[in-house]
C-alpha cells in the first residue's frame, strides 16, 4: 500500500514522518471527519433512524504532565493507576458505522459528555438533511438523569436509555411489582421457545430546576442476569463465611484476645466483602471471659436484594415504542461495544504512546476513519449475501502475496500467488462490491 498507492518508499515510512503527518492532520481533524462521513452517508444511503452512543477509554503511557486529555479517572476494564483518554462515539444501527466522536479527559464522567454529544449529533443530522425528530438515540445508564431527560426534550431528540435508580422514586419503581407479575408480560421468546425477559411498563417522573416531565419507563426482569447475580452473591457469601471462620479460629492469638479486637477484625472482613451488607457479626465474651464470634444473615436485606436481582429500568420519550421494541433496541447497543473491541485489538490503537495532544487527536481520527472503513466493508459484504465479518475477510486473505519481478529494461511484472477456491470466490465477491462504488 505504501509503495503502490502512496508512492512512499518503505524505508521512508519512519516515526519522524508519521509524527509530521499527524501534526499536519491535527489542524484539520474535524473538517476531514465531517467530509468523509458526509460522503459515506450519501454514497451508502445509511439509515439514521437509530443511533447508539457509548464511551470507551484508551490507556496512555508516559508522564503527560501538560496534556489536556491524558488524566487519571475511572473507566471500565482499564487500570485505575494509568492515565487514559475517553472517547465517545455515535454509531448507526445500520452497520454499526461510527458517525461522530468526541475526545474528553480521562477524569470526565460519562454523564458530563452527553449534552455536548447531543449538540454534535443534532448538527450532523442537520448538515445531512435528516430530521432530528426522526432519530432515536440509544445509550446505557451513563447517559440519562433528570437534567439530561429535559435536555433530550429541548433538542427535540428521541432517546432510549437505561436509568440508574439513584433517586428514591426511581428505586421504588424497580420494586413496585412482585416477581410473579412479570411472568404475565414476556418480552419475546428465545430460540428454545420460552421467554427469559419480562417487563412491566410504568411512568417515570423527572424533575430539574423546578421543571417536571414524565417519560415512558419499562422495568425489565432478565432471567440470565438474575441467575448470574444470585450465583455471584452466593460465591461472595461463601467467601465471607470462610473469612469469618478464619477470624474465629485465631481467637486467643496475639491481636485476637479481646472482644473489641475480634469485633474490629470481623468488621474489616465485612467491609471488604461485596456480600458484607448481608451479614451481621458480633464478638462477645462469656462469664469466664472467653471470647467468641458469631455471625448470621440479615434476612430482610437479603430478601430486598433478591427482589432487585435481574431488574433494570429503561426509559424513553418515544411513546410509539412498544415494550418489546424497547428491549430489542437496547440490547443492540452491544454492536458499538464490539466496535470498540475492534478498535483496540484489530486496529491496535491502544495503548497510546504519543506524547502530544495534537498527535493523539490526529491518531484517533485515523483510527476512526479505519473503523469506518472496516464497518462499511462488513456492511456491504453482508448486503451482498457474504456473511463474513471484516476480521474474517482479512484473515482469509492475509496469506495472499504478490511476486514482483523487476526486469533489466526497467519494467516490472507482478503476479499473484495461487489462491484456493474460497479465496477466489471471496475476491470475486469483493470485486463486485468495490465495482459498485
DRENSE-552320 format. One line per 4 residues: number of its first residue (from 1); their letters; for each residue x, y, z of N, C-alpha, C. Coordinates in steps of 0.1 Angstrom, whole numbers, plus 5000, padded with zeros to 4 digits. Layout:
NUM> A> X,Y,Z,X,Y,Z,X,Y,Z; ...;
REM end
This chain:
1> XXXX> 5008,4988,5000,5000,5000,5000,5009,5012,5000; 5019,5013,5008,5028,5024,5009,5034,5027,4995; 5039,5016,4989,5047,5018,4977,5038,5020,4965; 5028,5012,4963,5020,5013,4951,5009,5023,4951;
5> XXXX> 5003,5026,4963,4992,5035,4964,4997,5049,4968; 5006,5050,4978,5010,5063,4982,5023,5068,4976; 5030,5059,4969,5043,5061,4963,5053,5066,4973; 5053,5060,4985,5063,5063,4995,5071,5051,4997;
9> XXXX> 5084,5052,4995,5093,5040,4997,5092,5036,5012; 5093,5023,5013,5091,5017,5027,5101,5022,5037; 5113,5024,5032,5123,5029,5042,5121,5044,5046; 5112,5051,5039,5109,5065,5043,5098,5065,5053;
13> XXXX> 5091,5054,5055,5080,5054,5064,5085,5052,5078; 5089,5062,5085,5095,5061,5098,5087,5069,5108; 5092,5069,5121,5085,5076,5132,5084,5091,5129; 5095,5097,5124,5095,5111,5122,5085,5115,5111;
17> XXXX> 5084,5108,5101,5074,5111,5090,5060,5109,5095; 5058,5098,5103,5045,5096,5108,5041,5108,5118; 5051,5112,5126,5048,5123,5135,5044,5136,5128; 5052,5139,5117,5049,5151,5110,5036,5150,5103;
21> XXXX> 5032,5138,5098,5019,5136,5092,5008,5139,5102; 5009,5134,5114,4999,5136,5125,4998,5151,5128; 5010,5158,5129,5009,5172,5131,5002,5179,5121; 5003,5176,5108,4996,5182,5097,4981,5179,5098;
25> XXXX> 4978,5167,5101,4964,5163,5102,4957,5170,5113; 4964,5172,5125,4957,5176,5137,4950,5189,5135; 4954,5198,5126,4948,5211,5125,4935,5210,5117; 4932,5198,5111,4920,5197,5103,4912,5185,5106;
29> XXXX> 4913,5179,5118,4906,5167,5121,4891,5168,5119; 4885,5179,5124,4871,5180,5124,4866,5181,5109; 4873,5189,5101,4869,5190,5087,4870,5177,5079; 4881,5170,5082,4884,5158,5075,4872,5148,5078;
33> XXXX> 4870,5147,5091,4860,5137,5095,4846,5140,5090; 4842,5153,5091,4829,5157,5086,4827,5154,5071; 4838,5157,5063,4837,5155,5049,4836,5140,5045; 4844,5132,5052,4844,5118,5049,4831,5111,5053;
37> XXXX> 4826,5115,5065,4813,5109,5070,4802,5113,5061; 4801,5126,5057,4790,5131,5049,4790,5123,5035; 4802,5121,5029,4803,5114,5017,4798,5099,5019; 4802,5093,5030,4798,5079,5033,4783,5078,5034;
41> XXXX> 4777,5087,5041,4763,5087,5044,4755,5087,5031; 4760,5096,5021,4753,5097,5009,4755,5085,5000; 4768,5081,4998,4772,5071,4989,4766,5057,4993; 4765,5055,5006,4760,5042,5010,4745,5042,5015;
45> XXXX> 4739,5054,5015,4725,5055,5018,4722,5049,5032; 4729,5055,5042,4729,5050,5056,4716,5054,5063; 4709,5045,5069,4697,5048,5077,4702,5054,5091; 4696,5066,5094,4700,5073,5106,4689,5073,5116;
49> XXXX> 4679,5063,5115,4668,5063,5124,4672,5059,5138; 4682,5050,5139,4686,5045,5153,4701,5047,5154; 4706,5054,5164,4720,5057,5166,4723,5054,5181; 4734,5047,5183,4739,5043,5196,4750,5053,5200;
53> XXXX> 4750,5056,5213,4761,5064,5219,4767,5057,5231; 4780,5056,5231,4788,5049,5242,4802,5055,5243; 4808,5053,5254,4822,5058,5256,4831,5046,5259; 4844,5048,5255,4855,5039,5258,4867,5047,5262;
57> XXXX> 4877,5040,5268,4889,5047,5272,4901,5041,5266; 4910,5049,5262,4923,5044,5257,4934,5047,5267; 4941,5037,5271,4952,5039,5281,4964,5045,5274; 4970,5055,5281,4982,5061,5276,4994,5058,5285;
61> XXXX> 5006,5059,5279,5018,5056,5287,5027,5068,5286; 5032,5072,5298,5041,5084,5298,5036,5094,5309; 5044,5104,5310,5041,5114,5321,5029,5123,5317; 5029,5129,5305,5017,5137,5300,5014,5148,5310;
65> XXXX> 5024,5155,5316,5022,5165,5326,5015,5177,5320; 5016,5180,5307,5009,5192,5302,4997,5188,5293; 4993,5176,5294,4982,5171,5285,4969,5176,5289; 4960,5180,5280,4947,5184,5283,4938,5172,5285;
69> XXXX> 4941,5161,5278,4933,5149,5278,4937,5137,5287; 4950,5134,5287,4955,5123,5294,4954,5126,5309; 4946,5118,5316,4944,5120,5331,4939,5107,5337; 4941,5107,5350,4936,5095,5358,4921,5097,5359;
73> XXXX> 4914,5085,5359,4899,5085,5361,4894,5071,5359; 4881,5070,5363,4875,5056,5362,4870,5054,5348; 4873,5041,5343,4867,5036,5331,4867,5021,5332; 4856,5015,5327,4855,5001,5328,4867,4994,5320;
77> XXXX> 4871,4983,5326,4882,4974,5320,4895,4982,5317; 4898,4992,5325,4911,4999,5324,4916,5000,5338; 4930,5000,5340,4936,5001,5353,4934,5015,5358; 4932,5016,5371,4930,5029,5378,4943,5037,5379;
81> XXXX> 4954,5030,5379,4967,5037,5380,4974,5041,5367; 4966,5041,5356,4971,5045,5343,4963,5057,5338; 4970,5066,5332,4962,5077,5326,4955,5072,5314; 4944,5079,5310,4936,5074,5299,4930,5086,5292;
85> XXXX> 4925,5084,5280,4917,5093,5273,4903,5087,5270; 4893,5095,5272,4879,5089,5269,4875,5094,5255; 4868,5085,5248,4863,5088,5235,4848,5084,5235; 4839,5093,5231,4825,5090,5230,4822,5089,5215;
89> XXXX> 4815,5078,5211,4812,5076,5197,4797,5074,5195; 4792,5080,5184,4779,5078,5179,4780,5068,5167; 4772,5058,5167,4773,5048,5156,4758,5044,5152; 4757,5042,5139,4744,5038,5134,4740,5024,5137;
93> XXXX> 4728,5021,5139,4723,5007,5140,4725,5000,5127; 4725,5007,5116,4727,5002,5102,4742,5000,5100; 4747,4989,5104,4761,4985,5101,4770,4989,5112; 4765,4995,5123,4774,4999,5134,4785,5008,5129;
97> XXXX> 4782,5018,5121,4791,5027,5115,4794,5039,5124; 4806,5042,5127,4808,5054,5135,4805,5067,5128; 4796,5075,5133,4792,5088,5127,4799,5100,5132; 4802,5100,5145,4809,5111,5151,4815,5106,5164;
101> XXXX> 4825,5114,5168,4832,5110,5181,4837,5123,5187; 4839,5122,5200,4844,5133,5208,4855,5128,5217; 4864,5137,5221,4875,5133,5230,4874,5141,5243; 4876,5134,5254,4875,5140,5267,4886,5136,5276;
105> XXXX> 4890,5144,5286,4900,5139,5296,4895,5126,5303; 4905,5119,5307,4902,5106,5314,4894,5107,5326; 4894,5119,5333,4887,5121,5345,4872,5124,5343; 4868,5126,5331,4855,5131,5328,4844,5120,5330;
109> XXXX> 4834,5123,5338,4823,5114,5340,4815,5112,5327; 4810,5101,5325,4802,5098,5313,4790,5107,5311; 4783,5110,5322,4772,5119,5321,4775,5133,5316; 4787,5137,5319,4792,5151,5316,4794,5152,5301;
113> XXXX> 4794,5141,5293,4796,5142,5279,4784,5142,5271; 4772,5139,5277,4760,5136,5269,4755,5149,5262; 4754,5160,5269,4748,5172,5263,4756,5177,5251; 4770,5177,5253,4778,5181,5241,4776,5171,5230;
117> XXXX> 4775,5158,5233,4772,5149,5222,4759,5151,5215; 4749,5154,5223,4736,5157,5217,4737,5168,5206; 4744,5179,5210,4746,5191,5201,4753,5187,5189; 4764,5179,5191,4772,5174,5179,4764,5166,5170;
121> XXXX> 4756,5157,5176,4747,5148,5167,4737,5156,5160; 4730,5165,5167,4720,5173,5160,4726,5181,5148; 4738,5187,5150,4744,5194,5139,4747,5185,5127; 4752,5172,5130,4754,5163,5119,4742,5159,5112;
125> XXXX> 4731,5157,5119,4718,5154,5113,4713,5165,5104; 4714,5177,5109,4710,5189,5101,4718,5191,5089; 4732,5189,5090,4740,5190,5078,4736,5180,5067; 4732,5168,5072,4729,5158,5062,4714,5159,5058;
129> XXXX> 4707,5168,5063,4693,5170,5059,4683,5159,5065; 4687,5153,5076,4679,5143,5083,4672,5149,5095; 4658,5149,5095,4651,5155,5106,4655,5149,5120; 4658,5158,5129,4663,5153,5142,4652,5145,5149;
133> XXXX> 4640,5148,5148,4629,5141,5155,4627,5127,5150; 4633,5124,5138,4632,5110,5133,4643,5101,5137; 4652,5106,5146,4663,5098,5151,4660,5094,5166; 4663,5081,5169,4663,5077,5183,4677,5074,5187;
137> XXXX> 4682,5081,5198,4695,5079,5203,4694,5069,5215; 4702,5059,5214,4702,5048,5224,4715,5048,5232; 4714,5048,5245,4725,5048,5253,4723,5039,5266; 4734,5038,5274,4733,5030,5286,4729,5039,5298;
141> XXXX> 4731,5033,5310,4727,5040,5322,4735,5053,5324; 4747,5054,5318,4755,5066,5320,4751,5078,5311; 4740,5077,5304,4736,5087,5295,4722,5094,5299; 4718,5091,5311,4704,5096,5315,4704,5100,5330;
145> XXXX> 4699,5111,5333,4694,5116,5346,4683,5126,5344; 4679,5132,5355,4668,5142,5354,4671,5154,5344; 4683,5159,5346,4687,5171,5338,4688,5167,5323; 4694,5155,5320,4695,5151,5306,4682,5147,5300;
149> XXXX> 4672,5142,5308,4659,5139,5302,4653,5152,5297; 4654,5163,5304,4649,5176,5299,4657,5181,5287; 4670,5178,5287,4678,5183,5276,4675,5175,5263; 4672,5162,5264,4667,5155,5252,4655,5161,5246;
153> XXXX> 4646,5165,5256,4633,5171,5251,4635,5184,5245; 4644,5192,5250,4647,5206,5244,4653,5205,5230; 4661,5194,5228,4667,5193,5215,4658,5186,5205; 4646,5182,5209,4637,5175,5200,4642,5161,5196;
157> XXXX> 4650,5155,5205,4657,5143,5201,4650,5131,5209; 4646,5121,5202,4641,5109,5209,4653,5101,5215; 4651,5095,5226,4661,5087,5232,4656,5074,5239; 4664,5065,5241,4661,5053,5248,4674,5049,5256;
161> XXXX> 4672,5048,5269,4684,5046,5278,4681,5039,5290; 4690,5032,5296,4689,5027,5309,4690,5038,5319; 4683,5037,5331,4683,5047,5341,4689,5041,5354; 4700,5047,5359,4705,5042,5372,4695,5048,5383;
165> XXXX> 4689,5039,5390,4679,5043,5400,4686,5048,5413; 4691,5061,5412,4698,5067,5423,4688,5075,5432; 4676,5078,5427,4666,5085,5434,4655,5075,5440; 4650,5079,5451,4640,5070,5458,4628,5067,5449;
169> XXXX> 4623,5077,5442,4611,5074,5434,4614,5064,5422; 4627,5064,5418,4631,5055,5407,4634,5041,5413; 4640,5040,5425,4642,5027,5431,4629,5020,5434; 4619,5028,5438,4606,5023,5441,4600,5016,5429;
173> XXXX> 4602,5022,5417,4597,5016,5405,4602,5001,5403; 4614,4999,5406,4620,4986,5404,4614,4975,5413; 4609,4980,5425,4603,4970,5435,4588,4971,5436; 4582,4978,5427,4568,4981,5428,4559,4968,5425;
177> XXXX> 4565,4958,5418,4557,4946,5415,4564,4934,5419; 4557,4924,5424,4563,4911,5428,4567,4904,5415; 4577,4895,5417,4582,4887,5405,4571,4880,5397; 4562,4874,5404,4552,4866,5397,4544,4874,5387;
181> XXXX> 4542,4888,5389,4535,4896,5380,4543,4898,5367; 4556,4898,5367,4564,4899,5355,4561,4888,5345; 4559,4876,5350,4557,4864,5341,4545,4865,5332; 4536,4875,5335,4525,4877,5327,4528,4886,5315;
185> XXXX> 4540,4892,5315,4544,4902,5304,4557,4898,5298; 4558,4887,5290,4570,4883,5284,4574,4893,5273; 4587,4894,5271,4593,4904,5261,4600,4896,5250; 4592,4887,5243,4598,4879,5232,4603,4866,5237;
189> XXXX> 4605,4857,5228,4610,4843,5231,4624,4840,5226; 4631,4832,5233,4644,4828,5228,4642,4816,5218; 4652,4811,5211,4651,4801,5201,4644,4788,5207; 4646,4786,5220,4640,4774,5227,4625,4775,5229;
193> XXXX> 4620,4787,5227,4605,4789,5228,4601,4796,5241; 4609,4796,5252,4605,4802,5264,4611,4815,5266; 4604,4825,5271,4609,4838,5273,4618,4838,5286; 4629,4846,5285,4638,4848,5296,4639,4862,5300;
197> XXXX> 4631,4871,5294,4630,4885,5298,4615,4889,5299; 4612,4896,5309,4598,4901,5311,4599,4916,5315; 4587,4923,5312,4588,4937,5315,4574,4943,5318; 4574,4953,5327,4562,4960,5331,4564,4975,5329;
201> XXXX> 4555,4981,5321,4556,4995,5318,4552,5003,5330; 4557,5015,5331,4554,5025,5342,4558,5039,5337; 4552,5049,5343,4556,5063,5341,4568,5066,5349; 4577,5074,5343,4589,5078,5351,4590,5093,5351;
205> XXXX> 4590,5098,5364,4590,5113,5366,4604,5118,5367; 4606,5129,5360,4619,5136,5361,4616,5150,5365; 4625,5156,5373,4624,5169,5378,4638,5176,5379; 4639,5188,5374,4651,5195,5374,4649,5210,5374;
209> XXXX> 4654,5217,5384,4653,5232,5385,4638,5236,5383; 4629,5229,5391,4615,5233,5391,4607,5228,5379; 4613,5222,5370,4606,5217,5358,4604,5202,5359; 4592,5197,5355,4589,5183,5356,4584,5178,5342;
213> XXXX> 4587,5165,5340,4581,5158,5328,4581,5143,5331; 4572,5137,5324,4571,5122,5325,4574,5115,5312; 4582,5105,5313,4585,5097,5301,4581,5083,5304; 4582,5075,5293,4577,5061,5294,4589,5052,5300;
217> XXXX> 4586,5044,5310,4595,5035,5316,4591,5021,5313; 4601,5012,5315,4599,4998,5314,4608,4991,5324; 4602,4985,5334,4610,4977,5343,4612,4963,5338; 4625,4959,5335,4628,4947,5328,4633,4937,5339;
221> XXXX> 4628,4925,5338,4633,4914,5346,4641,4904,5337; 4654,4903,5338,4662,4895,5330,4665,4882,5337; 4661,4871,5332,4663,4858,5338,4678,4854,5339; 4686,4856,5328,4700,4853,5329,4707,4862,5338;
225> XXXX> 4704,4875,5338,4710,4884,5348,4707,4881,5362; 4695,4877,5365,4691,4873,5378,4699,4861,5383; 4700,4851,5374,4707,4839,5378,4722,4842,5381; 4728,4851,5372,4742,4854,5374,4744,4862,5387;
229> XXXX> 4735,4871,5390,4737,4879,5402,4736,4870,5414; 4727,4861,5414,4725,4852,5426,4737,4843,5428; 4742,4838,5417,4753,4829,5417,4766,4837,5423; 4767,4849,5418,4779,4857,5423,4777,4860,5438;
233> XXXX> 4765,4863,5442,4763,4866,5456,4765,4854,5465; 4761,4842,5460,4763,4830,5468,4778,4828,5470; 4786,4830,5459,4801,4829,5460,4807,4838,5470; 4802,4851,5469,4807,4861,5479,4804,4858,5493;
237> XXXX> 4791,4853,5495,4787,4849,5509,4796,4837,5514; 4799,4828,5506,4807,4816,5510,4821,4821,5513; 4827,4830,5505,4840,4835,5508,4840,4843,5521; 4830,4851,5523,4829,4858,5536,4828,4849,5548;
241> XXXX> 4820,4838,5546,4818,4828,5557,4832,4822,5560; 4840,4819,5550,4853,4814,5553,4862,4824,5559; 4861,4836,5555,4870,4847,5562,4866,4849,5576; 4853,4848,5580,4849,4850,5594,4853,4837,5602;
245> XXXX> 4853,4826,5596,4858,4814,5602,4873,4815,5606; 4880,4821,5597,4895,4823,5599,4897,4832,5611; 4888,4843,5612,4889,4852,5624,4886,4844,5636; 4876,4836,5636,4872,4829,5648,4883,4819,5652;
249> XXXX> 4889,4813,5642,4900,4803,5645,4912,4809,5652; 4914,4823,5650,4925,4829,5655,4923,4835,5669; 4911,4834,5674,4908,4839,5688,4917,4833,5698; 4923,4842,5706,4932,4837,5716,4947,4840,5712;
253> XXXX> 4949,4842,5699,4963,4845,5695,4965,4860,5696; 4978,4865,5695,4980,4879,5696,4971,4887,5686; 4966,4898,5691,4957,4907,5683,4943,4902,5682; 4940,4890,5688,4927,4884,5688,4922,4880,5702;
257> XXXX> 4926,4887,5712,4924,4883,5725,4913,4890,5733; 4908,4901,5727,4897,4909,5733,4885,4910,5724; 4874,4913,5730,4862,4914,5723,4863,4925,5712; 4868,4936,5716,4869,4947,5706,4879,4944,5695;
261> XXXX> 4890,4937,5697,4899,4934,5686,4893,4924,5677; 4886,4914,5682,4879,4904,5673,4868,4911,5665; 4861,4920,5672,4850,4927,5665,4855,4935,5654; 4867,4942,5657,4873,4951,5647,4877,4943,5634;
265> XXXX> 4883,4931,5636,4887,4923,5625,4876,4917,5618; 4865,4913,5625,4853,4908,5618,4847,4919,5610; 4846,4932,5615,4841,4943,5608,4849,4946,5595; 4862,4944,5596,4870,4946,5584,4867,4936,5573;
269> XXXX> 4865,4924,5577,4861,4913,5567,4848,4917,5561; 4838,4922,5569,4825,4925,5563,4826,4937,5554; 4835,4947,5557,4836,4959,5549,4843,4956,5536; 4852,4946,5536,4860,4943,5524,4852,4933,5515;
273> XXXX> 4841,4928,5519,4834,4918,5511,4822,4924,5504; 4820,4921,5491,4808,4926,5484,4795,4921,5490; 4796,4910,5498,4784,4905,5505,4783,4909,5519; 4792,4919,5524,4792,4923,5538,4779,4928,5543;
277> XXXX> 4771,4935,5534,4759,4941,5539,4748,4931,5542; 4750,4919,5538,4740,4908,5541,4743,4900,5554; 4754,4903,5560,4758,4895,5572,4760,4905,5584; 4757,4900,5595,4759,4907,5608,4769,4898,5616;
281> XXXX> 4778,4904,5623,4788,4897,5631,4789,4903,5645; 4790,4895,5655,4791,4900,5669,4802,4892,5676; 4811,4899,5682,4821,4893,5691,4816,4895,5706; 4817,4885,5714,4812,4886,5728,4821,4877,5737;
285> XXXX> 4819,4879,5750,4826,4871,5760,4816,4865,5769; 4819,4852,5774,4811,4846,5784,4815,4850,5798; 4808,4844,5808,4811,4848,5822,4825,4846,5826; 4832,4836,5819,4845,4833,5823,4856,4841,5815;
289> XXXX> 4851,4850,5807,4860,4859,5799,4864,4853,5786; 4860,4842,5782,4864,4836,5769,4857,4844,5758; 4864,4847,5747,4859,4855,5736,4854,4845,5725; 4842,4849,5720,4836,4842,5709,4832,4851,5698;
293> XXXX> 4829,4845,5686,4824,4853,5675,4813,4845,5668; 4802,4852,5666,4791,4846,5659,4787,4855,5647; 4780,4850,5637,4775,4858,5626,4763,4852,5621; 4755,4860,5614,4742,4855,5609,4738,4864,5597;
297> XXXX> 4729,4858,5588,4724,4865,5577,4713,4876,5581; 4714,4887,5574,4703,4897,5576,4693,4893,5565; 4682,4886,5570,4673,4880,5561,4665,4891,5553; 4662,4902,5559,4655,4913,5552,4663,4919,5541;
301> XXXX> 4676,4922,5544,4685,4928,5534,4687,4918,5523; 4688,4906,5526,4690,4896,5515,4677,4894,5507; 4665,4895,5513,4653,4895,5506,4651,4906,5496; 4655,4918,5501,4654,4930,5492,4663,4929,5480;
305> XXXX> 4676,4924,5482,4685,4922,5471,4679,4911,5462; 4673,4901,5467,4667,4890,5459,4656,4896,5450; 4648,4906,5455,4638,4912,5447,4643,4921,5436; 4655,4927,5438,4661,4935,5428,4668,4928,5418;
309> XXXX> 4672,4915,5420,4680,4907,5411,4674,4907,5397; 4682,4910,5387,4678,4909,5373,4669,4920,5368; 4666,4930,5377,4658,4941,5373,4665,4953,5369; 4661,4960,5359,4667,4973,5355,4656,4981,5348;
313> XXXX> 4659,4994,5347,4648,5003,5342,4653,5010,5329; 4644,5008,5319,4646,5015,5306,4636,5027,5305; 4641,5037,5299,4632,5049,5298,4633,5055,5284; 4622,5060,5278,4623,5066,5265,4612,5078,5265;
317> XXXX> 4615,5087,5256,4605,5098,5254,4598,5095,5240; 4600,5084,5234,4593,5080,5222,4581,5071,5226; 4570,5076,5227,4558,5068,5232,4553,5058,5222; 4558,5058,5210,4554,5049,5199,4561,5035,5201;
321> XXXX> 4571,5035,5209,4579,5022,5211,4571,5013,5220; 4570,5000,5216,4564,4990,5224,4574,4985,5234; 4570,4978,5245,4580,4972,5254,4590,4963,5247; 4585,4955,5238,4593,4945,5231,4604,4953,5223;
325> XXXX> 4599,4964,5216,4609,4972,5208,4619,4978,5217; 4615,4983,5228,4624,4990,5238,4636,4980,5242; 4632,4968,5246,4642,4959,5250,4651,4955,5238; 4645,4952,5226,4653,4947,5215,4663,4958,5210;
329> XXXX> 4659,4971,5210,4668,4981,5206,4679,4983,5216; 4675,4983,5229,4685,4985,5239,4696,4974,5239; 4692,4962,5236,4702,4951,5236,4711,4952,5224; 4707,4959,5213,4715,4960,5201,4727,4969,5204;
333> XXXX> 4728,4976,5215,4739,4985,5217,4752,4978,5219; 4751,4964,5220,4764,4956,5221,4772,4958,5208; 4765,4961,5197,4772,4962,5184,4783,4973,5185; 4780,4984,5191,4790,4995,5193,4801,4991,5202;
337> XXXX> 4798,4983,5213,4808,4978,5222,4818,4969,5215; 4813,4961,5206,4821,4952,5198,4830,4960,5188; 4826,4972,5184,4834,4980,5175,4846,4986,5184; 4843,4989,5196,4854,4993,5205,4865,4982,5206;
341> XXXX> 4860,4970,5207,4870,4959,5208,4878,4958,5195; 4871,4960,5183,4879,4960,5171,4889,4971,5171; 4885,4983,5176,4894,4994,5176,4907,4992,5185; 4905,4985,5196,4916,4982,5205,4924,4970,5202;
345> XXXX> 4918,4961,5194,4926,4948,5191,4930,4948,5176; 4920,4947,5167,4924,4946,5153,4931,4958,5148; 4926,4970,5152,4933,4983,5147,4944,4987,5156; 4945,4982,5168,4957,4984,5177,4959,4998,5180;
349> XXXX> 4949,5006,5184,4951,5020,5188,4955,5021,5202; 4952,5011,5211,4956,5012,5225,4966,5001,5228; 4976,5004,5237,4978,5017,5244,4984,5027,5235; 4983,5040,5239,4988,5051,5232,5002,5055,5237;
353> XXXX> 5011,5058,5228,5025,5062,5232,5028,5076,5228; 5020,5082,5220,5022,5096,5216,5022,5105,5228; 5030,5116,5228,5031,5124,5240,5027,5139,5237; 5020,5141,5226,5014,5154,5223,4999,5153,5220;
357> XXXX> 4991,5162,5226,4977,5161,5224,4973,5162,5209; 4980,5171,5202,4977,5172,5188,4979,5159,5180; 4989,5152,5183,4992,5139,5176,4982,5128,5181; 4978,5129,5194,4968,5119,5199,4955,5121,5191;
361> XXXX> 4951,5134,5190,4938,5137,5183,4939,5132,5168; 4950,5135,5162,4952,5130,5148,4951,5115,5147; 4958,5108,5156,4958,5094,5155,4944,5088,5158; 4936,5094,5167,4923,5090,5169,4914,5092,5157;
365> XXXX> 4917,5103,5149,4910,5105,5137,4913,5093,5127; 4926,5090,5125,4930,5080,5116,4923,5066,5120; 4923,5064,5134,4917,5052,5139,4902,5051,5136; 4895,5063,5137,4881,5063,5135,4878,5061,5120;
369> XXXX> 4886,5067,5111,4885,5065,5097,4887,5050,5093; 4896,5044,5100,4899,5030,5097,4887,5022,5102; 4881,5025,5114,4869,5018,5119,4857,5020,5110; 4856,5032,5104,4845,5035,5095,4846,5026,5082;
373> XXXX> 4859,5025,5077,4861,5017,5065,4859,5002,5069; 4863,4998,5080,4862,4984,5085,4847,4980,5086; 4839,4989,5091,4825,4987,5093,4817,4987,5080; 4821,4997,5071,4814,4997,5058,4817,4985,5050;
377> XXXX> 4829,4980,5050,4832,4968,5042,4823,4956,5047; 4822,4955,5060,4814,4944,5066,4799,4946,5062; 4794,4958,5063,4780,4961,5059,4777,4958,5045; 4786,4962,5036,4784,4960,5022,4785,4945,5018;
381> XXXX> 4794,4938,5025,4796,4924,5022,4783,4916,5026; 4778,4920,5037,4766,4913,5042,4754,4916,5033; 4753,4928,5028,4742,4932,5019,4743,4924,5006; 4755,4919,5003,4756,4911,4990,4756,4896,4993;
385> XXXX> 4751,4893,5005,4750,4879,5009,4763,4872,5014; 4773,4880,5016,4786,4875,5021,4786,4876,5036; 4782,4865,5044,4780,4866,5058,4794,4864,5065; 4802,4874,5064,4815,4874,5070,4818,4887,5076;
389> XXXX> 4825,4886,5088,4830,4898,5094,4842,4903,5087; 4845,4916,5088,4858,4921,5082,4870,4914,5088; 4869,4911,5101,4881,4903,5107,4883,4890,5099; 4872,4883,5096,4874,4870,5089,4879,4872,5075;
393> XXXX> 4874,4883,5068,4878,4886,5055,4893,4888,5055; 4898,4896,5064,4912,4899,5065,4920,4887,5067; 4916,4879,5076,4923,4866,5080,4924,4857,5068; 4913,4856,5060,4912,4847,5049,4922,4852,5038;
397> XXXX> 4924,4865,5036,4932,4870,5025,4946,4874,5030; 4949,4872,5043,4962,4877,5047,4974,4868,5042; 4971,4856,5037,4981,4848,5032,4985,4851,5017; 4977,4860,5011,4980,4863,4997,4993,4871,4996;
401> XXXX> 5001,4868,4986,5013,4876,4983,5013,4879,4968; 5020,4890,4965,5023,4894,4951,5038,4892,4949; 5042,4885,4938,5056,4884,4935,5059,4894,4924; 5069,4903,4927,5073,4913,4918,5086,4910,4911;
405> XXXX> 5086,4910,4898,5098,4907,4891,5103,4920,4884; 5115,4925,4887,5120,4937,4881,5130,4933,4869; 5127,4938,4858,5135,4934,4846,5146,4944,4843; 5156,4940,4835,5167,4949,4832,5163,4962,4825;
409> XXXX> 5152,4961,4817,5148,4972,4810,5139,4982,4818; 5138,4979,4831,5131,4988,4840,5116,4984,4842; 5111,4975,4834,5097,4971,4836,5096,4962,4848; 5083,4960,4852,5080,4952,4864,5069,4942,4860;
413> XXXX> 5070,4930,4865,5059,4920,4863,5054,4916,4877; 5041,4918,4880,5035,4914,4893,5026,4902,4891; 5028,4892,4899,5020,4880,4898,5015,4876,4912; 5002,4873,4912,4996,4869,4925,4999,4854,4927;
417> XXXX> 5002,4851,4939,5005,4837,4942,4992,4829,4941; 4992,4816,4939,4980,4808,4937,4970,4809,4949; 4957,4810,4946,4947,4812,4956,4938,4799,4956; 4933,4796,4968,4924,4785,4969,4910,4789,4964;
421> XXXX> 4901,4779,4964,4887,4781,4959,4880,4792,4967; 4881,4791,4980,4874,4801,4989,4879,4815,4987; 4892,4816,4986,4898,4829,4984,4894,4835,4971; 4894,4827,4960,4890,4831,4947,4875,4836,4947;
425> XXXX> 4866,4829,4954,4852,4833,4955,4851,4846,4963; 4859,4847,4973,4859,4859,4981,4864,4871,4974; 4874,4870,4966,4880,4881,4958,4870,4885,4947; 4863,4876,4941,4853,4879,4931,4841,4887,4938;
429> XXXX> 4837,4883,4950,4826,4889,4956,4830,4903,4960; 4842,4905,4966,4847,4918,4970,4849,4927,4957; 4853,4921,4946,4854,4929,4934,4841,4935,4929; 4830,4927,4931,4817,4932,4927,4813,4944,4936;
433> XXXX> 4815,4942,4949,4812,4952,4959,4819,4965,4956; 4832,4964,4953,4840,4976,4951,4836,4982,4937; 4833,4974,4928,4829,4979,4915,4817,4988,4915; 4808,4985,4924,4796,4993,4926,4799,5007,4932;
437> X> 4810,5008,4938,4814,5021,4945,4822,5030,4935;
REM end
